[in-house]
Amino acid sequence: MPAILCDVDGTLVDTTYLHTVCWWQALVEAGHRVPGTDIRAAIGMGADQLLPHLLGGPLDPDEAKVLAGRHDELFRPYWSELTPTRGAAEFLRAGAAKGLTVVLASSAHQKELAALRRAIDADDAISAATAADDVATSKPAPDLVQRALDLAGTEPADAVFIGDAVWDVAAAHRAGVLCVAVCCGGTTVDELRAAGADAVYRDPADLVAQLRTSPLARLG
């Protein structure tokens, strides 16, 4: 069955800048001065990829665990305040109404993903979800996309991945899946196109409005 595979942070829930601030504070507390713009651009990676990317190489596993744990502590108070991006629930329901399997593929851990799903409030349209706990390596590695394909029970040619970051585009293409990108996570149209996105829209609401002419039309 054809499937929509969806990133969550930045794509369906407005969290990019919250994560940026939480990572910035966690790094500062540990003595690392990293520009906020660099952190924002790295959001979309899981902690296993983001920290080496920002700090210039592999970290001691214990230090990486402490930094990731501190980020999680700082982000957790926001869980009850999270808001979906414009049209997020409507987009998922539009896909399900077309008979498409909808699978979430998030770099968050399971408890955080549960909070994100509550913010979206469209579990009736979601068939399955995978999280950072389910794979060895997060985006831009293709592991999460491949796991989502397995959950959907479909082949790469019969799926489209929806994401908001250049890391989403890279992960999808490495898994052989088309990537439709949205700008609501803060990455620009030019950046997403330069990364190879197969189409770019403002946000999920824009994608719903243009569903019949988007790459998703070929799935229905």
DRENPA-3360 file (N, C-alpha, C; in nm, 2 decimals, always signed):
BEGIN
1 = MPAILCDV = +0.09/-0.12/+0.00/+0.00/+0.00/+0.00/+0.09/+0.12/+0.00 ~ +0.06/+0.23/-0.08/+0.13/+0.35/-0.08/+0.13/+0.42/+0.06 ~ +0.24/+0.49/+0.09/+0.25/+0.55/+0.22/+0.31/+0.69/+0.22 ~ +0.27/+0.76/+0.32/+0.33/+0.89/+0.35/+0.41/+0.87/+0.48 ~ +0.54/+0.90/+0.47/+0.63/+0.89/+0.59/+0.66/+1.03/+0.64 ~ +0.64/+1.06/+0.76/+0.64/+1.20/+0.81/+0.74/+1.22/+0.92 ~ +0.84/+1.32/+0.90/+0.91/+1.37/+1.01/+0.81/+1.44/+1.10 ~ +0.85/+1.47/+1.23/+0.76/+1.53/+1.32/+0.80/+1.67/+1.37;
9 = DGTLVDTT = +0.92/+1.67/+1.44/+0.97/+1.80/+1.48/+1.00/+1.90/+1.37 ~ +0.93/+2.02/+1.38/+0.95/+2.12/+1.27/+0.86/+2.10/+1.15 ~ +0.82/+1.97/+1.13/+0.73/+1.94/+1.01/+0.59/+1.95/+1.06 ~ +0.55/+1.87/+1.16/+0.42/+1.86/+1.21/+0.40/+1.94/+1.35 ~ +0.51/+1.96/+1.42/+0.50/+2.03/+1.54/+0.60/+2.14/+1.54 ~ +0.57/+2.26/+1.59/+0.65/+2.38/+1.59/+0.75/+2.38/+1.70 ~ +0.87/+2.31/+1.68/+0.96/+2.29/+1.79/+1.11/+2.33/+1.76 ~ +1.13/+2.36/+1.63/+1.27/+2.39/+1.59/+1.35/+2.48/+1.68;
17 = YLHTVCWW = +1.28/+2.59/+1.71/+1.35/+2.70/+1.79/+1.36/+2.66/+1.94 ~ +1.26/+2.58/+1.99/+1.27/+2.53/+2.12/+1.39/+2.44/+2.14 ~ +1.40/+2.35/+2.04/+1.52/+2.26/+2.05/+1.65/+2.34/+2.04 ~ +1.65/+2.44/+1.96/+1.77/+2.52/+1.94/+1.81/+2.58/+2.08 ~ +1.72/+2.64/+2.15/+1.75/+2.70/+2.28/+1.79/+2.60/+2.38 ~ +1.73/+2.48/+2.38/+1.76/+2.38/+2.48/+1.90/+2.32/+2.45 ~ +1.93/+2.30/+2.32/+2.07/+2.25/+2.29/+2.17/+2.36/+2.33 ~ +2.14/+2.48/+2.30/+2.23/+2.59/+2.33/+2.26/+2.60/+2.48;
25 = QALVEAGH = +2.16/+2.59/+2.56/+2.18/+2.60/+2.70/+2.26/+2.47/+2.75 ~ +2.22/+2.36/+2.71/+2.29/+2.23/+2.75/+2.44/+2.24/+2.71 ~ +2.47/+2.29/+2.59/+2.61/+2.31/+2.55/+2.69/+2.41/+2.63 ~ +2.62/+2.53/+2.66/+2.69/+2.63/+2.74/+2.72/+2.58/+2.88 ~ +2.63/+2.51/+2.94/+2.65/+2.46/+3.07/+2.77/+2.37/+3.08 ~ +2.79/+2.30/+2.97/+2.90/+2.20/+2.96/+3.03/+2.27/+2.91 ~ +3.03/+2.40/+2.89/+3.15/+2.47/+2.85/+3.17/+2.48/+2.70 ~ +3.07/+2.45/+2.62/+3.08/+2.46/+2.48/+3.01/+2.58/+2.42;
33 = RVPGTDIR = +3.08/+2.67/+2.35/+3.02/+2.78/+2.29/+2.99/+2.76/+2.15 ~ +2.87/+2.73/+2.11/+2.83/+2.71/+1.97/+2.73/+2.81/+1.93 ~ +2.75/+2.88/+1.82/+2.65/+2.98/+1.77/+2.51/+2.92/+1.75 ~ +2.42/+3.00/+1.80/+2.28/+2.95/+1.78/+2.24/+2.92/+1.64 ~ +2.29/+3.00/+1.54/+2.26/+2.97/+1.40/+2.31/+2.83/+1.36 ~ +2.42/+2.79/+1.41/+2.47/+2.66/+1.38/+2.39/+2.55/+1.44 ~ +2.34/+2.57/+1.56/+2.26/+2.48/+1.63/+2.12/+2.46/+1.55 ~ +2.06/+2.58/+1.52/+1.94/+2.58/+1.44/+1.95/+2.50/+1.32;
41 = AAIGMGAD = +2.06/+2.52/+1.24/+2.08/+2.44/+1.12/+2.09/+2.30/+1.14 ~ +2.13/+2.25/+1.26/+2.16/+2.11/+1.28/+2.03/+2.04/+1.33 ~ +1.93/+2.12/+1.37/+1.81/+2.05/+1.42/+1.75/+1.97/+1.31 ~ +1.71/+1.85/+1.35/+1.66/+1.75/+1.26/+1.74/+1.62/+1.26 ~ +1.87/+1.64/+1.31/+1.95/+1.53/+1.34/+1.91/+1.48/+1.48 ~ +1.93/+1.35/+1.50/+1.93/+1.30/+1.64/+2.05/+1.34/+1.71 ~ +2.05/+1.32/+1.85/+2.16/+1.36/+1.93/+2.29/+1.29/+1.89 ~ +2.28/+1.17/+1.84/+2.40/+1.09/+1.80/+2.47/+1.15/+1.69;
49 = QLLPHLLG = +2.40/+1.22/+1.60/+2.46/+1.29/+1.49/+2.48/+1.44/+1.51 ~ +2.39/+1.50/+1.58/+2.40/+1.65/+1.61/+2.52/+1.69/+1.69 ~ +2.55/+1.62/+1.79/+2.66/+1.66/+1.88/+2.80/+1.65/+1.81 ~ +2.83/+1.54/+1.75/+2.96/+1.53/+1.67/+2.96/+1.64/+1.56 ~ +2.85/+1.66/+1.50/+2.84/+1.76/+1.39/+2.88/+1.90/+1.45 ~ +2.82/+1.94/+1.56/+2.84/+2.07/+1.62/+2.98/+2.09/+1.69 ~ +3.03/+1.98/+1.74/+3.15/+1.99/+1.82/+3.27/+1.94/+1.75 ~ +3.26/+1.91/+1.62/+3.38/+1.88/+1.54/+3.43/+1.74/+1.55;
57 = GPLDPDEA = +3.36/+1.65/+1.60/+3.41/+1.51/+1.60/+3.35/+1.43/+1.70 ~ +3.38/+1.30/+1.71/+3.33/+1.21/+1.81/+3.34/+1.26/+1.96 ~ +3.24/+1.23/+2.04/+3.25/+1.27/+2.18/+3.27/+1.15/+2.26 ~ +3.32/+1.17/+2.38/+3.32/+1.06/+2.48/+3.18/+1.02/+2.51 ~ +3.15/+0.89/+2.50/+3.01/+0.85/+2.52/+2.94/+0.90/+2.64 ~ +3.01/+0.91/+2.75/+2.95/+0.96/+2.88/+2.91/+1.11/+2.86 ~ +3.00/+1.19/+2.80/+2.97/+1.33/+2.78/+2.85/+1.35/+2.69 ~ +2.85/+1.27/+2.58/+2.73/+1.28/+2.49/+2.60/+1.24/+2.56;
65 = KVLAGRHD = +2.61/+1.14/+2.65/+2.49/+1.10/+2.72/+2.44/+1.21/+2.81 ~ +2.54/+1.28/+2.88/+2.50/+1.39/+2.97/+2.44/+1.51/+2.89 ~ +2.50/+1.54/+2.78/+2.45/+1.65/+2.70/+2.31/+1.62/+2.65 ~ +2.29/+1.51/+2.60/+2.16/+1.47/+2.54/+2.06/+1.47/+2.66 ~ +2.10/+1.42/+2.77/+2.00/+1.41/+2.88/+1.97/+1.55/+2.93 ~ +2.06/+1.64/+2.93/+2.04/+1.78/+2.98/+1.94/+1.85/+2.88 ~ +1.97/+1.83/+2.75/+1.87/+1.88/+2.65/+1.73/+1.83/+2.68 ~ +1.72/+1.70/+2.70/+1.58/+1.64/+2.72/+1.52/+1.71/+2.85;
73 = ELFRPYWS = +1.60/+1.73/+2.95/+1.54/+1.79/+3.08/+1.49/+1.93/+3.05 ~ +1.57/+2.00/+2.97/+1.53/+2.14/+2.93/+1.41/+2.15/+2.84 ~ +1.40/+2.05/+2.76/+1.28/+2.05/+2.66/+1.15/+2.00/+2.72 ~ +1.16/+1.91/+2.82/+1.04/+1.85/+2.88/+0.94/+1.94/+2.93 ~ +0.97/+2.05/+2.99/+0.87/+2.15/+3.04/+0.78/+2.21/+2.93 ~ +0.83/+2.20/+2.81/+0.75/+2.26/+2.69/+0.65/+2.16/+2.64 ~ +0.66/+2.03/+2.68/+0.57/+1.93/+2.62/+0.42/+1.97/+2.63 ~ +0.38/+2.02/+2.74/+0.23/+2.05/+2.75/+0.19/+2.18/+2.67;
81 = ELTPTRGA = +0.29/+2.25/+2.62/+0.27/+2.38/+2.55/+0.29/+2.36/+2.40 ~ +0.33/+2.25/+2.35/+0.36/+2.23/+2.21/+0.24/+2.25/+2.12 ~ +0.26/+2.31/+2.00/+0.16/+2.34/+1.91/+0.19/+2.28/+1.77 ~ +0.09/+2.24/+1.70/+0.12/+2.18/+1.57/+0.15/+2.29/+1.47 ~ +0.22/+2.26/+1.36/+0.24/+2.35/+1.25/+0.10/+2.37/+1.18 ~ +0.09/+2.47/+1.10/-0.04/+2.50/+1.03/-0.08/+2.39/+0.94 ~ -0.19/+2.33/+0.96/-0.25/+2.23/+0.88/-0.19/+2.09/+0.90 ~ -0.12/+2.06/+1.01/-0.06/+1.93/+1.04/-0.16/+1.82/+1.04;
89 = AEFLRAGA = -0.26/+1.84/+1.13/-0.36/+1.73/+1.15/-0.44/+1.71/+1.02 ~ -0.47/+1.82/+0.95/-0.55/+1.81/+0.83/-0.47/+1.74/+0.72 ~ -0.34/+1.76/+0.72/-0.26/+1.69/+0.62/-0.26/+1.54/+0.64 ~ -0.24/+1.50/+0.76/-0.24/+1.36/+0.79/-0.37/+1.29/+0.76 ~ -0.48/+1.36/+0.80/-0.61/+1.31/+0.77/-0.64/+1.31/+0.62 ~ -0.59/+1.40/+0.55/-0.61/+1.40/+0.40/-0.54/+1.28/+0.34 ~ -0.42/+1.25/+0.39/-0.35/+1.14/+0.34/-0.42/+1.01/+0.37 ~ -0.47/+0.99/+0.49/-0.54/+0.87/+0.53/-0.67/+0.86/+0.45;
97 = AKGLTVVL = -0.74/+0.97/+0.42/-0.86/+0.97/+0.34/-0.84/+0.92/+0.20 ~ -0.71/+0.94/+0.15/-0.68/+0.90/+0.01/-0.64/+0.75/+0.01 ~ -0.65/+0.69/+0.13/-0.61/+0.55/+0.14/-0.47/+0.52/+0.16 ~ -0.39/+0.62/+0.20/-0.25/+0.61/+0.22/-0.21/+0.57/+0.36 ~ -0.12/+0.49/+0.38/-0.07/+0.45/+0.51/+0.02/+0.57/+0.56 ~ -0.01/+0.62/+0.68/+0.06/+0.73/+0.74/+0.15/+0.68/+0.85 ~ +0.28/+0.70/+0.84/+0.37/+0.66/+0.94/+0.46/+0.78/+0.98 ~ +0.48/+0.80/+1.11/+0.57/+0.90/+1.16/+0.71/+0.84/+1.18;
105 = ASSAHQKE = +0.81/+0.92/+1.14/+0.95/+0.88/+1.15/+1.02/+0.99/+1.22 ~ +1.04/+0.98/+1.35/+1.09/+1.09/+1.44/+1.22/+1.06/+1.50 ~ +1.31/+1.16/+1.51/+1.44/+1.15/+1.58/+1.42/+1.16/+1.73 ~ +1.30/+1.19/+1.78/+1.27/+1.19/+1.92/+1.27/+1.05/+1.98 ~ +1.28/+1.05/+2.12/+1.26/+0.92/+2.19/+1.11/+0.90/+2.21 ~ +1.07/+0.78/+2.25/+0.93/+0.74/+2.25/+0.85/+0.83/+2.34 ~ +0.90/+0.86/+2.46/+0.81/+0.95/+2.55/+0.79/+1.09/+2.49 ~ +0.90/+1.14/+2.43/+0.89/+1.27/+2.37/+0.79/+1.26/+2.25;
113 = LAALRRAI = +0.80/+1.16/+2.17/+0.72/+1.14/+2.06/+0.57/+1.13/+2.10 ~ +0.54/+1.07/+2.21/+0.41/+1.07/+2.26/+0.35/+1.21/+2.29 ~ +0.44/+1.30/+2.34/+0.40/+1.43/+2.36/+0.37/+1.51/+2.23 ~ +0.46/+1.48/+2.13/+0.44/+1.54/+2.00/+0.31/+1.50/+1.94 ~ +0.28/+1.37/+1.95/+0.15/+1.32/+1.89/+0.03/+1.38/+1.96 ~ +0.04/+1.40/+2.09/-0.07/+1.47/+2.16/-0.09/+1.61/+2.10 ~ +0.02/+1.68/+2.07/+0.01/+1.81/+2.01/-0.05/+1.81/+1.88 ~ -0.02/+1.71/+1.79/-0.08/+1.70/+1.66/-0.23/+1.67/+1.67;
121 = DADDAISA = -0.26/+1.58/+1.76/-0.40/+1.54/+1.78/-0.47/+1.48/+1.65 ~ -0.40/+1.38/+1.59/-0.45/+1.32/+1.47/-0.42/+1.17/+1.47 ~ -0.42/+1.11/+1.59/-0.39/+0.97/+1.60/-0.48/+0.88/+1.51 ~ -0.60/+0.93/+1.49/-0.70/+0.85/+1.40/-0.64/+0.83/+1.26 ~ -0.55/+0.92/+1.22/-0.50/+0.91/+1.08/-0.36/+0.84/+1.07 ~ -0.30/+0.82/+1.19/-0.17/+0.76/+1.19/-0.17/+0.61/+1.21 ~ -0.11/+0.54/+1.12/-0.10/+0.39/+1.12/+0.01/+0.34/+1.21 ~ +0.12/+0.41/+1.22/+0.24/+0.36/+1.29/+0.33/+0.47/+1.31;
129 = ATAADDVA = +0.43/+0.45/+1.40/+0.53/+0.55/+1.43/+0.66/+0.49/+1.47 ~ +0.77/+0.54/+1.43/+0.90/+0.50/+1.47/+0.98/+0.61/+1.53 ~ +1.07/+0.58/+1.62/+1.14/+0.69/+1.70/+1.29/+0.65/+1.70 ~ +1.37/+0.74/+1.77/+1.51/+0.72/+1.78/+1.55/+0.59/+1.85 ~ +1.47/+0.55/+1.94/+1.49/+0.43/+2.01/+1.49/+0.30/+1.92 ~ +1.43/+0.31/+1.81/+1.41/+0.20/+1.72/+1.53/+0.17/+1.62 ~ +1.62/+0.26/+1.61/+1.73/+0.25/+1.51/+1.87/+0.28/+1.57 ~ +1.97/+0.24/+1.51/+2.11/+0.26/+1.56/+2.16/+0.40/+1.53;
137 = TSKPAPDL = +2.11/+0.46/+1.42/+2.17/+0.59/+1.37/+2.05/+0.67/+1.32 ~ +2.05/+0.80/+1.37/+1.94/+0.89/+1.33/+1.97/+0.96/+1.20 ~ +1.88/+1.04/+1.15/+1.90/+1.12/+1.03/+2.02/+1.21/+1.04 ~ +2.10/+1.23/+0.93/+2.07/+1.20/+0.79/+2.09/+1.06/+0.75 ~ +2.13/+0.97/+0.83/+2.13/+0.82/+0.79/+1.99/+0.78/+0.76 ~ +1.98/+0.68/+0.67/+1.84/+0.64/+0.62/+1.77/+0.55/+0.71 ~ +1.82/+0.51/+0.83/+1.77/+0.41/+0.92/+1.62/+0.43/+0.95 ~ +1.59/+0.56/+0.99/+1.45/+0.59/+1.03/+1.35/+0.57/+0.92;
145 = VQRALDLA = +1.40/+0.62/+0.80/+1.31/+0.61/+0.68/+1.29/+0.46/+0.64 ~ +1.39/+0.39/+0.65/+1.38/+0.24/+0.62/+1.29/+0.17/+0.72 ~ +1.30/+0.21/+0.85/+1.22/+0.15/+0.95/+1.07/+0.19/+0.92 ~ +1.05/+0.31/+0.88/+0.91/+0.36/+0.85/+0.86/+0.28/+0.73 ~ +0.94/+0.26/+0.63/+0.90/+0.18/+0.52/+0.85/+0.04/+0.56 ~ +0.93/-0.02/+0.65/+0.90/-0.16/+0.70/+0.77/-0.16/+0.77 ~ +0.74/-0.05/+0.86/+0.62/-0.04/+0.93/+0.50/-0.03/+0.84 ~ +0.52/+0.05/+0.73/+0.42/+0.07/+0.63/+0.39/-0.05/+0.54;
153 = GTEPADAV = +0.49/-0.14/+0.53/+0.48/-0.25/+0.45/+0.49/-0.22/+0.30 ~ +0.57/-0.12/+0.27/+0.57/-0.07/+0.13/+0.71/-0.05/+0.08 ~ +0.73/-0.04/-0.05/+0.86/-0.02/-0.11/+0.89/+0.13/-0.13 ~ +1.02/+0.17/-0.14/+1.05/+0.31/-0.16/+0.98/+0.38/-0.27 ~ +0.96/+0.31/-0.38/+0.89/+0.38/-0.49/+0.75/+0.41/-0.47 ~ +0.69/+0.35/-0.36/+0.55/+0.37/-0.33/+0.53/+0.46/-0.21 ~ +0.63/+0.54/-0.18/+0.62/+0.62/-0.06/+0.68/+0.76/-0.09 ~ +0.64/+0.86/-0.01/+0.69/+0.99/-0.01/+0.72/+1.03/+0.13;
161 = FIGDAVWD = +0.84/+1.09/+0.15/+0.88/+1.13/+0.29/+0.85/+1.28/+0.30 ~ +0.80/+1.33/+0.41/+0.77/+1.47/+0.43/+0.86/+1.52/+0.54 ~ +0.94/+1.62/+0.52/+1.03/+1.67/+0.62/+1.05/+1.82/+0.61 ~ +1.13/+1.88/+0.70/+1.15/+2.02/+0.70/+1.29/+2.06/+0.70 ~ +1.39/+1.96/+0.71/+1.53/+1.99/+0.72/+1.61/+1.93/+0.61 ~ +1.73/+1.98/+0.58/+1.81/+1.92/+0.48/+1.85/+1.78/+0.52 ~ +1.85/+1.75/+0.65/+1.88/+1.61/+0.69/+1.77/+1.51/+0.66 ~ +1.64/+1.56/+0.65/+1.53/+1.48/+0.61/+1.55/+1.44/+0.46;
169 = VAAAHRAG = +1.58/+1.54/+0.38/+1.60/+1.52/+0.24/+1.71/+1.41/+0.22 ~ +1.82/+1.43/+0.29/+1.93/+1.33/+0.27/+1.89/+1.19/+0.32 ~ +1.82/+1.18/+0.43/+1.78/+1.05/+0.48/+1.69/+0.98/+0.38 ~ +1.59/+1.06/+0.33/+1.49/+1.00/+0.24/+1.56/+0.95/+0.11 ~ +1.64/+1.03/+0.05/+1.70/+1.00/-0.07/+1.80/+0.88/-0.05 ~ +1.87/+0.87/+0.06/+1.95/+0.75/+0.08/+1.87/+0.63/+0.10 ~ +1.74/+0.64/+0.13/+1.66/+0.52/+0.14/+1.58/+0.50/+0.01 ~ +1.61/+0.59/-0.09/+1.54/+0.57/-0.22/+1.40/+0.62/-0.23;
177 = VLCVAVCC = +1.37/+0.72/-0.14/+1.23/+0.77/-0.13/+1.23/+0.92/-0.17 ~ +1.13/+0.96/-0.24/+1.11/+1.10/-0.27/+1.09/+1.18/-0.14 ~ +1.14/+1.31/-0.14/+1.12/+1.39/-0.03/+1.05/+1.52/-0.06 ~ +0.93/+1.54/-0.01/+0.86/+1.67/-0.02/+0.89/+1.75/+0.11 ~ +0.94/+1.87/+0.10/+0.98/+1.95/+0.21/+0.89/+2.06/+0.24 ~ +0.88/+2.10/+0.37/+0.81/+2.22/+0.41/+0.90/+2.31/+0.48 ~ +0.87/+2.44/+0.47/+0.96/+2.55/+0.53/+0.93/+2.59/+0.67 ~ +0.82/+2.53/+0.73/+0.78/+2.57/+0.86/+0.88/+2.54/+0.97;
185 = GGTTVDEL = +0.98/+2.46/+0.95/+1.08/+2.44/+1.05/+1.19/+2.54/+1.05 ~ +1.19/+2.63/+0.96/+1.29/+2.74/+0.95/+1.39/+2.73/+0.84 ~ +1.40/+2.62/+0.77/+1.49/+2.60/+0.66/+1.43/+2.67/+0.54 ~ +1.50/+2.74/+0.46/+1.45/+2.82/+0.35/+1.42/+2.73/+0.23 ~ +1.34/+2.79/+0.14/+1.31/+2.72/+0.01/+1.44/+2.69/-0.06 ~ +1.53/+2.79/-0.07/+1.65/+2.77/-0.14/+1.74/+2.66/-0.08 ~ +1.75/+2.66/+0.05/+1.83/+2.56/+0.12/+1.77/+2.42/+0.09 ~ +1.64/+2.40/+0.10/+1.58/+2.27/+0.08/+1.59/+2.23/-0.07;
193 = RAAGADAV = +1.58/+2.32/-0.16/+1.60/+2.29/-0.30/+1.74/+2.25/-0.33 ~ +1.84/+2.32/-0.27/+1.98/+2.29/-0.29/+2.01/+2.16/-0.23 ~ +1.94/+2.11/-0.13/+1.96/+1.98/-0.07/+1.91/+1.87/-0.16 ~ +1.82/+1.91/-0.25/+1.77/+1.81/-0.34/+1.62/+1.77/-0.32 ~ +1.55/+1.85/-0.24/+1.41/+1.82/-0.21/+1.33/+1.82/-0.35 ~ +1.24/+1.72/-0.36/+1.17/+1.70/-0.48/+1.06/+1.80/-0.50 ~ +1.01/+1.86/-0.40/+0.92/+1.97/-0.40/+0.92/+2.04/-0.27 ~ +0.89/+2.17/-0.26/+0.89/+2.24/-0.14/+0.76/+2.32/-0.13;
201 = YRDPADLV = +0.70/+2.32/+0.00/+0.58/+2.39/+0.03/+0.60/+2.47/+0.16 ~ +0.51/+2.57/+0.18/+0.53/+2.65/+0.30/+0.51/+2.57/+0.43 ~ +0.41/+2.49/+0.43/+0.38/+2.42/+0.55/+0.27/+2.31/+0.51 ~ +0.23/+2.22/+0.61/+0.14/+2.12/+0.57/+0.01/+2.17/+0.51 ~ -0.04/+2.29/+0.56/-0.16/+2.35/+0.51/-0.15/+2.38/+0.36 ~ -0.03/+2.43/+0.32/+0.00/+2.46/+0.18/+0.00/+2.33/+0.10 ~ +0.05/+2.23/+0.16/+0.06/+2.10/+0.09/-0.08/+2.04/+0.07 ~ -0.17/+2.05/+0.17/-0.30/+2.01/+0.16/-0.37/+2.08/+0.04;
209 = AQLRTSPL = -0.35/+2.21/+0.04/-0.42/+2.29/-0.07/-0.37/+2.26/-0.21 ~ -0.25/+2.20/-0.22/-0.20/+2.17/-0.35/-0.18/+2.02/-0.37 ~ -0.25/+1.94/-0.29/-0.23/+1.79/-0.28/-0.24/+1.73/-0.42 ~ -0.34/+1.77/-0.50/-0.36/+1.71/-0.63/-0.26/+1.73/-0.73 ~ -0.18/+1.84/-0.71/-0.07/+1.86/-0.80/+0.07/+1.84/-0.74 ~ +0.07/+1.79/-0.62/+0.20/+1.76/-0.55/+0.25/+1.62/-0.59 ~ +0.37/+1.58/-0.55/+0.42/+1.45/-0.58/+0.34/+1.34/-0.51 ~ +0.26/+1.38/-0.41/+0.18/+1.28/-0.34/+0.06/+1.23/-0.43;
217 = ARLG = +0.03/+1.31/-0.53/-0.08/+1.27/-0.62/-0.06/+1.14/-0.68 ~ +0.07/+1.10/-0.71/+0.10/+0.98/-0.78/+0.07/+0.86/-0.69 ~ +0.06/+0.88/-0.56/+0.04/+0.77/-0.47/-0.11/+0.72/-0.46 ~ -0.20/+0.81/-0.49/-0.34/+0.78/-0.48/-0.40/+0.71/-0.60;
% end
